[in-house]
Amino acid sequence: MSPLRAVYLGLAVWGAIHPMWWFVAYMRETGTGLGGLIDAWYANASTTGLTWDLTIAAIALTVWVLAETWVRRNWEALLAIPATFCIGVSCGLPLYLFLRSRPVR
């Protein structure tokens, strides 16, 4: 594995674990569960703006993944889409870059 691929993989793992740590901590602290977390995303203009920023980034990443997968036929790269929407852009983008940068056979 190249050093660059290792960086992408490390960022994908970090992007999966670090945000989830804070989400779980918030849900434990408030006792509101996932519904309370989603409500918090729209608590004020700042968090609403950030939520929309990340949503638009996730949609753009999804379009890019689909377009490149169609051309490159790298079907495993589609794993970045559920990673993006179930975990976040912080995991989905580096995961896609990791999967996209594998050596061509």
For each residue, the residues with C-beta under 8 A, 3 or more apart:
1: 5 6 9
2: 5 6 101
3: 6 7
4: 7 8 101
5: 1 2 8 9 98 101 102
6: 1 2 3 9 10
7: 3 4 10 11
8: 4 5 11 12 94 95 97 98 101
9: 1 5 6 12 13 94 98
10: 6 7 13 14
11: 7 8 14 15 90 94
12: 8 9 15 16 83 91 94 95 98
13: 9 10 16 17
14: 10 11 17 18 90
15: 11 12 18 19 87 88 89 90 91 92 93 94 95
16: 12 13 19 20 83 87 88 90 91
17: 13 14 20 21
18: 14 15 21 22 90
19: 15 16 22 23 87 88 90 91
20: 16 17 23 24 87
21: 17 18 24 25
22: 18 19 25 26
23: 19 20 26 27 37
24: 20 21 27 28
25: 21 22 28 29
26: 22 23 29 30 36 37 40
27: 23 24 30 31 32 33 34 36 37
28: 24 25 31
29: 25 26
30: 26 27 36 40
31: 27 28 36
32: 27 35 36 37 39
33: 27 36 37
34: 27 37 38
35: 32 38 39
36: 26 27 30 31 32 33 39 40
37: 23 26 27 32 33 34 40 41
38: 34 35 41 42
39: 32 35 36 42 43
40: 26 30 36 37 43 47
41: 37 38 47 48 50 51
42: 38 39 47 48 51
43: 39 40 47 48
44: 47 48
45: 48 49
46: 49 50
47: 40 41 42 43 44 50 51
48: 41 42 43 44 45 51 52
49: 45 46 52 53
50: 41 46 47 53 54
51: 41 42 47 48 54 55
52: 48 49 55 56
53: 49 50 56 57
54: 50 51 57 58 88 89
55: 51 52 58 59
56: 52 53 59 60
57: 53 54 60 61 89
58: 54 55 61 62 84 85 88 89 92
59: 55 56 62 63
60: 56 57 63 64
61: 57 58 64 65 80 84 89 92 93 96
62: 58 59 65 66 81 84 85
63: 59 60 66 67
64: 60 61 67 68 96
65: 61 62 68 69 77 78 80 81 96
66: 62 63 69 70 78 81
67: 63 64 70 71
68: 64 65 71 72 74 77 100
69: 65 66 72 73 74 75 77 78
70: 66 67 73
71: 67 68
72: 68 69 77 100
73: 69 70
74: 68 69 77 99 100 102
75: 69 78
76: 79 99
77: 65 68 69 72 74 80 96 99 100
78: 65 66 69 75 81
79: 76 82 83 95 99
80: 61 65 77 83 84 92 93 95 96 99
81: 62 65 66 78 84 85 92
82: 79 85 86
83: 12 16 79 80 86 87 91 92 95
84: 58 61 62 80 81 87 88 89 91 92 93
85: 58 62 81 82 92
86: 82 83
87: 15 16 19 20 83 84 90 91 92
88: 15 16 19 54 58 84 91 92
89: 15 54 57 58 61 84 92 93
90: 11 14 15 16 18 19 87 93 94
91: 12 15 16 19 83 84 87 88 94 95
92: 15 58 61 80 81 83 84 85 87 88 89 95 96
93: 15 61 80 84 89 90 96 97
94: 8 9 11 12 15 90 91 97 98
95: 8 12 15 79 80 83 91 92 98 99
96: 61 64 65 77 80 92 93 99 100
97: 8 93 94 100 101
98: 5 8 9 12 94 95 101 102
99: 74 76 77 79 80 95 96 102
100: 68 72 74 77 96 97
101: 2 4 5 8 97 98
102: 5 74 98 99
103:
104:
105:
